[in-house]
Amino acid sequence: MPSLQVITLGCSKNTVDTEHLLFQVQGSYELVPEGEARERVDVLLVNTCGFIGDAKEQSIQVILEAAARKKAGAVGKLLVFGCLSERYASELPELIPEVDGWFGARDLAPLVKALGCRPDRSQEHRRVRTEGRRPYAFLKISEGCDRRCSYCAIPFIRGPHRSVPMEVLVREAEALAATGVKELVIIAQDTTFYGLDLYKKRCLAELLRRLSAVEGIEWLRIHYSYPADFPEDVLDEMARNPKVCRYMDIPLQHVSDVVLDKMHRGVDGAWTRELIRRMRERVPGVVLRTTLIVGHPGEGAKEFKELLQFVQESRFQRLGAFTYSEEEGTFDASHFPDTVRPSVKKQRLDALMELQRGISLAYNQSRIGSEVRVLVDDVAEGTLVCRSEFESPEVDGEILVPYLAEAFSGAAAESLVGQFLTVRITAADEYDLTAQVI
């Protein structure tokens, strides 16, 4: 068989796309894992990201490196797909002629055909897992977005919102569970929008109930929840369903009314504060993760000070932030000049993250002495790498459980991956925790 290797860039949604693609073509190719060095691969695919400036630069760099490998004879055919090639379909072929084919992000069928295979719609729920033995997987429940945030290019890259039917998602979950997956991380451009197109109502809570009935799935975790029109039956499901992690990823982006209005977020600061209050009231102990943008054209010193005060008051257990990047084609690019200097953006980002470091450290230290149920993700250098329901994979810290080498043979320790343990937290820093098995 000819060999095929995929380099996947960007977010977890791209990882899911890669895994769906690999299932469709696996019978015709020897699949070479990403990162495995080969003197030559017959076909190299690059799954790109085109969301913000840094991601676009990384994608271009990886494509150029792949083109150099092709020129040196280490790659036979070079194909590129994903968000970057969807966004710049007319410009890229002329700029990088070494690429043999450019494909978009909305439909994998043309790429499957270009690889000499026949797309099988009946098997769209099947995947070839690329993350090895890890006991979690991302489940993409919809594609595209109907929101029109002023700064965001996703709607014209990924298109309008399209929900995946529940029965397809249940079959995908069953197939993942059969490979040893214990946790599903629910993702989409906006998970709260799920079902509106297919079922004429928001159906995330119902989907959670159906997924929790899949044998072998023990945890369901929600990411990318939009604050406007938040479906609060999801909170009820989280409060009563032990398989739904008490964890919510809800990117708020800002709290200032001025900034939120210019961002076209559909909420104001009062709504945002009240939503956070209701979440914590209705789901006691819930851990909240949010994402914020600093340096948007509507953000002055007053608005940034309000943002810092909001973070101080809200005490988000998890928080990520990035500086505003003007993206061509967005509402911002044509209406709001990027007036905040890069140095000011960096200063604000540093100040925000310094504040959050203290909040995260205080939260983690408050957990010392508590007992928690953890899932073992990996074994590394005499340590069990674990998470509780309050840590999401790949974005949050970990719970590290050292063990004596003489207590486990290598094989015995490896067998713990994918198992649940009860541990006691013994130490903490601003990111990771240390624990011991009870």
C-alpha positions as MATLAB code, in Angstrom:
seq = 'MPSLQVITLGCSKNTVDTEHLLFQVQGSYELVPEGEARERVDVLLVNTCGFIGDAKEQSIQVILEAAARKKAGAVGKLLVFGCLSERYASELPELIPEVDGWFGARDLAPLVKALGCRPDRSQEHRRVRTEGRRPYAFLKISEGCDRRCSYCAIPFIRGPHRSVPMEVLVREAEALAATGVKELVIIAQDTTFYGLDLYKKRCLAELLRRLSAVEGIEWLRIHYSYPADFPEDVLDEMARNPKVCRYMDIPLQHVSDVVLDKMHRGVDGAWTRELIRRMRERVPGVVLRTTLIVGHPGEGAKEFKELLQFVQESRFQRLGAFTYSEEEGTFDASHFPDTVRPSVKKQRLDALMELQRGISLAYNQSRIGSEVRVLVDDVAEGTLVCRSEFESPEVDGEILVPYLAEAFSGAAAESLVGQFLTVRITAADEYDLTAQVI';
ca = [
       0.000    0.000    0.000;
       1.118    3.587   -0.534;
       1.858    5.429    2.705;
      -0.174    8.402    3.931;
       0.566   10.796    6.778;
      -1.518   13.698    8.132;
      -0.229   16.752    9.985;
      -3.122   18.279   11.947;
      -2.899   21.893   13.060;
      -5.305   24.030   15.052;
      -8.104   23.022   17.364;
      -9.674   19.749   18.442;
     -12.335   20.146   15.750;
      -9.601   19.657   13.156;
      -8.467   16.518   14.966;
     -11.963   15.087   14.589;
     -11.974   15.957   10.871;
      -8.658   14.154   10.411;
      -9.935   11.052   12.190;
     -13.099   10.923   10.070;
     -11.017   11.293    6.922;
      -8.612    8.520    7.898;
     -11.443    6.050    8.405;
     -12.693    6.740    4.883;
      -9.319    6.003    3.272;
      -7.657    3.527    5.638;
      -8.295    0.507    3.432;
      -6.254    2.004    0.603;
      -3.241    3.356    2.484;
      -0.694    2.508    5.121;
      -1.432    5.162    7.720;
       1.735    6.703    9.140;
       1.167    8.319   12.573;
       1.798   12.044   12.800;
       5.275   12.675   14.132;
       6.689    9.345   12.976;
       9.825    9.956   10.926;
       9.982    8.275    7.525;
      12.521    8.707    4.778;
       9.583    9.092    2.429;
       5.787    9.143    2.513;
       3.794    8.752   -0.672;
       1.081   11.205    0.336;
       1.308   13.960    2.933;
      -1.812   15.848    4.022;
      -1.753   19.075    6.014;
      -4.953   19.934    7.914;
      -4.681   23.681    8.441;
      -6.004   26.366   10.786;
      -6.930   29.835    9.543;
      -8.619   31.405   12.548;
      -6.174   34.098   13.698;
      -2.845   35.521   12.562;
      -0.539   33.227   14.550;
      -2.430   30.121   13.427;
      -2.289   31.187    9.784;
       1.445   31.819   10.019;
       2.006   28.382   11.540;
      -0.042   26.712    8.805;
       1.882   28.498    6.043;
       5.190   27.560    7.648;
       4.238   23.880    7.895;
       3.065   23.849    4.261;
       6.335   25.430    3.110;
       8.339   22.862    5.091;
       6.273   20.084    3.524;
       6.872   21.586    0.068;
      10.612   21.546    0.745;
      10.365   17.855    1.722;
       8.539   17.164   -1.520;
      11.234   18.944   -3.504;
      13.854   16.825   -1.719;
      12.011   13.629   -2.666;
      10.783   12.786    0.865;
       7.130   13.374   -0.090;
       5.351   12.114   -3.153;
       2.085   14.039   -3.282;
       1.272   17.034   -1.072;
      -2.357   17.919   -0.361;
      -3.687   20.667    1.911;
      -7.152   20.986    3.437;
      -8.919   22.676    6.330;
      -9.661   26.236    7.346;
      -6.722   28.033    5.735;
      -7.314   26.562    2.289;
     -11.074   27.144    2.637;
     -10.457   30.782    3.475;
      -7.825   31.486    0.812;
      -8.811   29.053   -1.917;
      -8.116   31.515   -4.738;
      -4.803   32.906   -3.475;
      -2.872   29.916   -2.125;
      -2.432   27.792   -5.281;
      -0.525   30.602   -6.951;
       1.543   31.378   -3.858;
       2.601   27.759   -3.172;
       2.493   25.880   -6.485;
       4.298   22.850   -5.015;
       1.012   21.745   -3.413;
      -0.754   19.174   -5.608;
      -4.260   19.935   -4.364;
      -6.141   22.343   -2.118;
      -9.344   21.309   -0.353;
     -11.702   23.117    1.985;
     -12.987   22.506    5.498;
     -16.725   22.050    5.012;
     -16.827   18.721    3.166;
     -14.217   15.955    3.203;
     -15.734   14.068    0.254;
     -13.681   15.852   -2.483;
     -10.461   15.027   -0.634;
     -11.512   11.400   -0.130;
     -12.141   11.168   -3.892;
      -8.792   12.801   -4.673;
      -7.160   10.055   -2.617;
      -8.761    7.483   -4.896;
     -11.448    6.373   -2.453;
     -15.223    6.437   -2.517;
     -16.866    8.480    0.253;
     -19.200    6.335    2.341;
     -21.841    8.526    3.985;
     -23.140    5.569    5.984;
     -19.797    5.435    7.832;
     -19.415    9.121    8.613;
     -19.630    8.376   12.331;
     -16.515    6.168   12.224;
     -13.029    7.411   13.032;
      -9.431    6.271   13.205;
      -8.211    7.551   16.547;
      -4.988    9.534   16.349;
      -4.465   10.091   20.071;
      -3.440    6.546   20.834;
      -4.534    5.016   24.098;
      -5.848    8.202   25.696;
      -9.232    7.452   27.287;
     -10.941   10.597   26.023;
     -12.106   11.775   22.629;
     -13.617   14.930   21.198;
     -17.129   14.619   19.787;
     -18.036   17.326   17.263;
     -21.797   17.732   17.401;
     -22.212   20.416   14.743;
     -20.351   22.344   12.092;
     -20.372   26.023   11.203;
     -21.851   28.995   13.034;
     -24.804   31.357   12.592;
     -23.409   33.928   15.022;
     -21.907   37.104   13.635;
     -19.329   38.198   16.182;
     -17.567   41.212   14.728;
     -14.044   39.822   15.059;
     -14.621   36.222   13.969;
     -13.931   34.630   10.584;
     -15.424   31.219   11.403;
     -18.870   31.757    9.785;
     -17.420   32.408    6.342;
     -14.794   29.665    6.751;
     -16.995   26.892    8.116;
     -20.355   28.107    6.817;
     -23.735   28.153    8.556;
     -24.579   26.014   11.562;
     -25.354   22.359   10.771;
     -26.157   19.913   13.572;
     -25.144   16.258   13.335;
     -28.243   14.063   13.893;
     -28.452   12.558   17.367;
     -28.554    8.982   16.117;
     -25.284    9.543   14.225;
     -23.620   11.008   17.320;
     -24.814    8.107   19.462;
     -23.329    5.631   16.960;
     -20.071    7.594   16.967;
     -20.013    7.538   20.768;
     -20.640    3.784   20.780;
     -17.783    3.230   18.334;
     -15.452    5.372   20.449;
     -16.478    3.578   23.638;
     -15.629    0.274   21.966;
     -12.024    1.506   21.597;
     -11.739    2.287   25.319;
     -12.917    5.902   25.409;
     -14.379    6.808   28.810;
     -14.829   10.562   28.357;
     -16.407   12.536   25.520;
     -15.573   16.225   25.217;
     -18.511   17.842   23.422;
     -17.316   20.445   20.902;
     -18.680   22.644   18.113;
     -18.360   26.253   17.057;
     -21.301   26.795   19.459;
     -22.570   23.768   21.385;
     -25.609   25.622   22.777;
     -27.008   26.058   19.238;
     -27.230   22.294   18.779;
     -30.503   21.054   17.322;
     -32.060   24.324   16.167;
     -31.702   23.474   12.487;
     -32.745   19.802   12.693;
     -35.243   19.768   15.541;
     -36.332   23.437   15.697;
     -35.251   23.704   19.325;
     -32.067   23.624   21.382;
     -31.358   19.979   22.141;
     -28.016   19.888   23.932;
     -29.593   18.615   27.172;
     -31.432   15.846   25.336;
     -28.250   14.892   23.510;
     -26.407   14.650   26.827;
     -29.069   12.271   28.139;
     -28.778   10.024   25.094;
     -24.973   10.008   25.146;
     -24.911    9.206   28.865;
     -26.807    5.993   28.086;
     -23.927    4.717   25.907;
     -22.254    1.809   27.678;
     -18.664    2.576   28.617;
     -18.989    6.369   28.537;
     -18.551    7.706   32.073;
     -17.937   11.429   31.585;
     -19.436   14.032   29.252;
     -17.792   17.458   29.196;
     -19.176   20.579   27.489;
     -16.987   23.066   25.619;
     -17.586   26.187   23.515;
     -20.908   27.300   24.995;
     -22.163   30.695   23.840;
     -23.599   32.910   26.620;
     -26.484   34.493   24.663;
     -29.747   32.498   24.927;
     -27.984   29.850   26.997;
     -30.229   26.749   27.281;
     -30.564   26.421   31.032;
     -31.995   22.901   30.889;
     -28.348   21.993   30.321;
     -27.650   23.167   33.884;
     -30.449   20.953   35.178;
     -28.949   17.979   33.344;
     -25.505   18.775   34.733;
     -26.866   19.013   38.258;
     -28.722   15.682   38.194;
     -26.794   13.503   35.750;
     -23.616   12.081   37.347;
     -22.059   11.460   33.915;
     -22.156   15.150   32.950;
     -19.065   16.771   34.414;
     -19.673   19.808   36.593;
     -17.549   21.800   34.194;
     -18.543   24.437   31.672;
     -16.402   26.073   29.021;
     -18.127   29.345   28.126;
     -16.042   31.877   26.142;
     -17.278   35.281   27.330;
     -14.644   37.399   25.496;
     -15.342   40.540   27.581;
     -17.662   42.140   30.135;
     -17.730   45.825   29.198;
     -21.008   46.884   27.583;
     -19.068   49.056   25.140;
     -16.840   46.210   24.002;
     -19.572   43.551   23.958;
     -21.748   45.799   21.805;
     -18.951   46.384   19.288;
     -18.200   42.654   19.296;
     -21.863   41.881   18.437;
     -22.021   39.339   21.248;
     -25.748   39.757   21.900;
     -25.303   40.158   25.673;
     -24.220   42.907   28.047;
     -22.210   42.897   31.258;
     -25.249   42.536   33.510;
     -26.479   39.490   31.577;
     -23.015   37.964   31.752;
     -22.725   38.413   35.515;
     -26.220   37.043   36.096;
     -25.534   33.981   33.925;
     -22.394   33.180   35.929;
     -24.391   33.563   39.161;
     -27.150   31.211   37.943;
     -24.655   28.600   36.796;
     -23.028   28.459   40.200;
     -26.341   28.520   42.019;
     -27.955   25.725   39.976;
     -24.850   23.528   39.747;
     -23.074   23.709   43.113;
     -19.346   23.173   42.729;
     -19.310   23.773   38.965;
     -15.931   24.732   37.516;
     -16.071   27.501   34.922;
     -13.579   28.002   32.129;
     -13.729   31.117   29.996;
     -11.764   32.820   27.242;
     -11.232   36.580   26.989;
      -9.955   38.955   24.318;
      -7.864   41.991   25.226;
      -7.111   44.907   22.951;
     -10.304   44.924   20.886;
     -10.798   48.313   19.114;
     -13.603   49.121   21.579;
     -11.396   48.561   24.628;
      -9.889   51.576   26.343;
      -8.231   51.811   29.742;
     -11.637   52.082   31.459;
     -13.026   48.989   29.733;
      -9.910   46.968   30.503;
     -10.069   47.986   34.168;
     -13.681   46.754   34.239;
     -12.543   43.447   32.748;
      -9.890   43.008   35.454;
     -12.447   43.768   38.165;
     -14.867   41.238   36.639;
     -12.209   38.510   36.647;
     -11.271   39.339   40.224;
     -14.906   39.097   41.329;
     -15.897   36.066   39.256;
     -12.936   33.885   40.284;
     -12.979   31.677   37.200;
     -11.190   28.445   38.023;
      -9.900   28.248   34.438;
      -9.219   31.165   32.124;
      -7.435   31.657   28.833;
      -6.902   34.914   26.957;
      -5.424   36.212   23.753;
      -4.812   39.575   22.132;
      -7.150   40.892   19.456;
      -6.091   40.156   15.885;
      -7.796   41.952   13.021;
      -9.025   39.405   10.483;
      -9.806   40.413    6.925;
     -13.394   39.896    5.870;
     -14.796   40.401    9.372;
     -17.071   43.253   10.442;
     -14.290   44.684   12.595;
     -11.859   44.833    9.699;
     -14.182   47.054    7.666;
     -15.660   49.159   10.493;
     -13.249   49.428   13.429;
      -9.572   50.279   12.878;
      -7.224   48.253   15.085;
      -6.196   51.243   17.193;
      -4.726   49.527   20.268;
      -0.937   49.344   20.026;
       0.637   45.856   20.160;
       2.677   46.856   23.212;
      -0.495   47.897   25.034;
      -2.215   44.638   24.089;
       0.706   42.678   25.504;
       0.745   44.709   28.726;
      -2.962   44.083   29.208;
      -2.636   40.382   28.466;
       0.233   40.078   30.943;
      -1.727   41.920   33.631;
      -4.811   39.769   33.085;
      -2.908   36.494   33.208;
      -0.937   37.577   36.286;
      -4.257   38.198   38.040;
      -5.569   34.825   36.918;
      -2.456   33.008   38.092;
      -3.211   34.073   41.634;
      -6.858   33.029   41.327;
      -5.929   29.639   39.881;
      -3.323   29.046   42.590;
      -5.803   29.878   45.351;
      -8.411   27.536   43.855;
      -5.966   24.669   43.459;
      -4.603   25.110   46.974;
      -8.146   25.082   48.373;
      -8.447   21.523   47.103;
      -5.530   20.183   49.165;
      -6.800   17.424   51.438;
      -9.907   16.722   49.349;
     -10.669   13.331   47.830;
     -11.566   13.173   44.138;
     -12.279   10.565   41.503;
      -9.771   10.748   38.668;
      -9.322    9.198   35.251;
      -5.806    7.993   34.401;
      -4.770    9.493   31.049;
      -1.171    8.343   30.880;
       1.830    6.950   32.734;
       5.091    8.887   32.543;
       8.336    8.664   34.526;
       6.901    7.032   37.596;
       3.796    9.193   37.613;
       0.153    8.519   36.847;
      -1.113   11.488   34.807;
      -4.754   11.962   35.794;
      -7.672   14.382   35.689;
     -10.845   14.816   37.691;
     -14.151   16.045   36.294;
     -12.827   19.550   36.971;
      -9.905   19.358   34.496;
     -10.453   19.207   30.747;
      -7.877   17.421   28.591;
      -5.261   19.422   26.725;
      -6.294   22.840   28.076;
      -6.228   22.488   31.871;
      -3.727   21.249   34.409;
      -3.368   17.647   35.533;
      -3.420   15.677   38.748;
      -0.076   13.918   39.074;
       0.086   10.779   41.198;
       3.662    9.541   41.842;
       4.055    5.843   42.509;
       6.954    3.696   43.628;
       8.510    1.811   40.768;
       8.682   -1.314   42.901;
       4.927   -1.081   43.568;
       4.084   -1.615   39.911;
       5.698   -3.474   37.113;
       5.710   -1.429   33.931;
       2.893   -3.515   32.527;
       0.765   -3.104   35.657;
       1.148    0.681   35.635;
       0.294    0.853   31.934;
      -2.866   -1.134   32.601;
      -4.159    1.708   34.776;
      -4.593    4.018   31.758;
      -8.311    4.470   31.246;
      -9.136    3.412   34.801;
     -10.784    5.504   37.529;
      -9.085    5.924   40.903;
      -9.885    7.806   44.092;
      -7.040   10.064   45.206;
      -6.331   12.653   47.885;
      -4.858   15.997   46.796;
      -1.602   16.624   48.653;
      -0.070   19.665   46.920;
      -0.867   22.229   44.255;
       0.627   24.960   42.136;
      -1.169   27.389   39.843;
      -1.579   24.755   37.155;
      -1.112   21.142   38.314;
      -1.975   19.224   41.458;
      -0.229   16.322   43.177;
      -2.130   13.478   44.823;
      -1.816   10.024   46.305;
      -4.019    6.990   45.795;
      -6.298    6.263   48.724;
];
